[in-house]
Amino acid sequence: VDTMSLHTHEHDDDNDRRQTTEQSTRRLAFVAVINFVGFAVELAGGLLFGSVALISDALHMLFDMLAYAMAFGASYTAERFEGGEAWSYGLHRLEPVAAFLNGVLLLPMVGYIVWKSYQRFLEPVAINPELTLIIATGGLLVNIGSVYVLQGDKMSLNERGAFYHLLGDAGGSVAVIVSTVAVAVFDLPIADPMAAVVIGLVVLASAGNVLRESTSILLERSPVSSEELQD
């Protein structure tokens, strides 16, 4: 009876884990789609209205969307891969590999943002503040909606990473809104490239964290110190 009960509990735990993973995967896929739409709208708005800050925020949203898409793909593949004799541990290391690739891809984006901002410092360009403000506010609402989808007491590792990225995205949208108001009210065209540089620094910090954490996993760094393990 005890053995049967133990097997029943193990089966229930396995089903709960699979349901949680499937829910996490669906949420990540949904957030990726939302952010792709936000990226397309912000990029079009930035190109049409001349705001380098809006373009920078759009690129930030694009690369975060790629992070969610890669996390979704890694989770989906690893969960459904049967393994076998050659892959006895499965493919769950796809998650840190996807995170590492995302961190690497963030670096050239930061370089582009800084270069574009430098060009705007040398030759300020007039922007359309009203329409830029509308697009930036829409981007902020996209980020808030995505945070609402992910937030909860039981977030997976992928979801927590996406959650913190979205908070950074929201901060980028706020920076665009503030810079646009500065341009419209105080006639400070330099505020637009300054906001872009701030967003670039946020992206660089995100890339550093992603690369450090994913590299630690791939190189099998101990997650705890020997003293903690002894305790």
C-alpha positions as CSV (number, residue, x, y, z in Angstrom):
1,V,0.0,0.0,0.0
2,D,2.8,2.4,0.9
3,T,4.6,1.6,-2.4
4,M,1.4,2.2,-4.4
5,S,0.8,5.5,-2.5
6,L,4.4,6.6,-3.2
7,H,4.0,5.9,-7.0
8,T,0.7,7.8,-7.0
9,H,2.3,10.8,-5.4
10,E,5.2,10.7,-7.8
11,H,2.8,10.5,-10.7
12,D,0.8,13.5,-9.4
13,D,4.0,15.5,-8.8
14,D,5.1,14.7,-12.4
15,N,1.7,15.8,-13.8
16,D,1.8,19.0,-11.7
17,R,5.3,19.8,-13.0
18,R,4.3,19.2,-16.6
19,Q,1.2,21.4,-16.2
20,T,3.3,24.2,-14.6
21,T,5.9,24.0,-17.4
22,E,3.2,24.1,-20.1
23,Q,1.6,27.1,-18.5
24,S,5.0,28.8,-18.3
25,T,5.7,28.0,-21.9
26,R,2.3,29.4,-23.1
27,R,2.8,32.6,-21.1
28,L,6.3,33.1,-22.5
29,A,5.0,32.6,-26.1
30,F,2.1,35.1,-25.5
31,V,4.5,37.7,-24.1
32,A,6.8,37.2,-27.1
33,V,4.0,37.9,-29.5
34,I,2.9,41.0,-27.6
35,N,6.4,42.4,-27.5
36,F,6.9,41.7,-31.2
37,V,3.8,43.8,-32.0
38,G,5.1,46.6,-29.6
39,F,8.5,46.5,-31.4
40,A,7.0,46.8,-34.8
41,V,4.8,49.8,-33.8
42,E,7.7,51.6,-31.9
43,L,10.2,51.0,-34.7
44,A,7.7,52.4,-37.3
45,G,7.0,55.4,-35.1
46,G,10.7,56.1,-34.4
47,L,11.5,56.0,-38.2
48,L,8.5,58.1,-39.1
49,F,8.8,60.7,-36.4
50,G,12.6,60.9,-36.1
51,S,13.0,59.7,-32.5
52,V,16.2,57.8,-31.9
53,A,15.0,57.1,-28.3
54,L,11.9,55.4,-29.7
55,I,14.0,53.4,-32.1
56,S,16.3,52.3,-29.2
57,D,13.3,51.3,-27.1
58,A,12.0,49.3,-30.0
59,L,15.3,47.5,-30.5
60,H,15.3,46.8,-26.7
61,M,11.8,45.3,-27.0
62,L,12.9,43.3,-30.1
63,F,15.8,41.6,-28.3
64,D,13.7,40.9,-25.2
65,M,11.1,39.4,-27.5
66,L,13.9,37.2,-29.0
67,A,14.9,36.2,-25.4
68,Y,11.3,35.1,-24.7
69,A,11.0,33.3,-28.0
70,M,14.3,31.4,-27.4
71,A,13.3,30.6,-23.8
72,F,9.9,29.3,-25.1
73,G,11.7,27.2,-27.8
74,A,14.2,25.8,-25.3
75,S,11.5,24.9,-22.8
76,Y,9.2,23.4,-25.4
77,T,11.9,21.3,-27.0
78,A,13.5,20.1,-23.7
79,E,10.2,19.1,-22.3
80,R,9.2,17.0,-25.3
81,F,12.6,15.5,-26.0
82,E,12.6,11.9,-25.0
83,G,16.4,11.7,-24.5
84,G,17.5,8.2,-25.0
85,E,20.8,6.5,-24.3
86,A,23.0,9.3,-26.0
87,W,21.1,12.2,-24.3
88,S,20.4,10.7,-20.9
89,Y,20.1,14.2,-19.3
90,G,17.8,15.5,-21.9
91,L,18.1,18.9,-23.5
92,H,17.4,21.2,-20.6
93,R,20.7,23.0,-21.1
94,L,19.1,24.6,-24.1
95,E,17.8,27.3,-21.8
96,P,21.2,28.7,-20.7
97,V,22.5,28.3,-24.3
98,A,19.6,30.4,-25.5
99,A,20.2,32.9,-22.8
100,F,23.9,33.2,-23.7
101,L,23.1,33.8,-27.4
102,N,20.6,36.4,-26.4
103,G,23.2,38.2,-24.3
104,V,25.7,38.1,-27.1
105,L,23.1,39.6,-29.5
106,L,22.4,42.4,-27.1
107,L,26.0,43.8,-27.4
108,P,25.9,45.0,-31.1
109,M,22.5,46.6,-30.4
110,V,24.1,48.7,-27.6
111,G,26.8,49.8,-30.1
112,Y,24.2,50.8,-32.6
113,I,22.2,52.8,-30.0
114,V,25.4,54.7,-28.8
115,W,26.5,55.4,-32.4
116,K,23.1,56.7,-33.4
117,S,22.9,58.8,-30.3
118,Y,26.3,60.3,-31.0
119,Q,25.2,61.3,-34.5
120,R,22.2,63.0,-33.0
121,F,24.4,64.9,-30.5
122,L,26.4,66.2,-33.4
123,E,23.4,67.0,-35.5
124,P,20.1,67.3,-33.5
125,V,17.0,66.3,-35.4
126,A,13.6,67.7,-34.8
127,I,11.0,65.0,-33.8
128,N,7.3,64.9,-33.7
129,P,6.7,65.0,-29.9
130,E,2.9,64.4,-30.0
131,L,2.9,61.2,-32.1
132,T,6.2,60.0,-30.4
133,L,4.5,60.4,-27.0
134,I,1.5,58.4,-28.1
135,I,3.7,55.5,-29.5
136,A,5.9,55.5,-26.3
137,T,2.8,55.4,-24.1
138,G,1.6,52.5,-26.1
139,G,4.9,50.7,-25.6
140,L,4.7,51.3,-21.8
141,L,1.2,49.8,-21.8
142,V,2.5,46.7,-23.7
143,N,5.2,46.3,-21.0
144,I,2.7,46.7,-18.2
145,G,0.3,44.2,-19.8
146,S,3.1,41.7,-20.3
147,V,4.1,42.1,-16.6
148,Y,0.5,41.4,-15.6
149,V,0.5,38.2,-17.7
150,L,3.7,36.9,-16.0
151,Q,3.3,38.1,-12.5
152,G,2.3,35.7,-9.8
153,D,3.6,33.6,-6.9
154,K,4.8,30.7,-9.0
155,M,7.0,32.0,-11.8
156,S,9.5,29.7,-13.5
157,L,13.1,30.7,-13.9
158,N,12.4,31.8,-17.5
159,E,9.4,33.8,-16.4
160,R,11.4,35.6,-13.7
161,G,14.0,36.5,-16.2
162,A,11.3,37.8,-18.6
163,F,9.6,39.7,-15.7
164,Y,12.8,41.6,-14.8
165,H,13.5,42.3,-18.5
166,L,10.0,43.8,-18.8
167,L,10.5,46.0,-15.9
168,G,13.6,47.3,-17.7
169,D,11.6,47.8,-20.9
170,A,9.0,49.8,-18.9
171,G,11.8,52.0,-17.6
172,G,13.0,52.5,-21.2
173,S,9.5,53.6,-22.3
174,V,9.3,56.0,-19.3
175,A,12.7,57.5,-20.4
176,V,11.3,58.0,-24.0
177,I,8.2,59.7,-22.5
178,V,10.2,62.0,-20.3
179,S,12.6,63.0,-23.1
180,T,9.7,63.6,-25.5
181,V,8.0,65.9,-22.9
182,A,11.3,67.7,-22.5
183,V,11.5,68.2,-26.2
184,A,7.9,69.5,-26.5
185,V,7.8,71.7,-23.4
186,F,11.4,73.0,-23.0
187,D,12.6,72.7,-26.7
188,L,15.5,70.4,-25.8
189,P,16.2,68.2,-28.8
190,I,19.3,66.8,-27.1
191,A,16.9,65.0,-24.6
192,D,16.0,62.4,-27.2
193,P,19.6,61.0,-27.8
194,M,20.3,61.3,-24.0
195,A,17.3,59.0,-23.3
196,A,18.6,56.6,-26.0
197,V,22.0,56.4,-24.2
198,V,20.2,55.7,-20.9
199,I,18.3,52.9,-22.6
200,G,21.5,51.6,-24.1
201,L,23.1,51.4,-20.6
202,V,20.1,49.5,-19.3
203,V,20.4,47.0,-22.2
204,L,24.2,46.7,-21.5
205,A,23.5,45.9,-17.9
206,S,20.9,43.3,-18.9
207,A,23.3,41.7,-21.4
208,G,26.0,41.5,-18.7
209,N,23.7,39.8,-16.2
210,V,22.4,37.3,-18.9
211,L,26.0,36.4,-20.0
212,R,27.3,36.0,-16.5
213,E,24.4,33.8,-15.3
214,S,24.3,31.7,-18.5
215,T,28.1,31.2,-18.5
216,S,28.1,30.1,-14.9
217,I,25.6,27.4,-15.7
218,L,27.3,26.3,-18.9
219,L,30.7,26.1,-17.2
220,E,29.1,24.3,-14.2
221,R,30.1,26.9,-11.6
222,S,28.9,25.8,-8.1
223,P,25.6,27.6,-7.3
224,V,26.6,27.7,-3.5
225,S,29.8,28.0,-1.6
226,S,31.4,25.0,0.1
227,E,30.6,26.7,3.5
228,E,26.9,26.9,2.7
229,L,26.9,23.3,1.5
230,Q,28.5,22.2,4.7
231,D,25.9,24.1,6.8
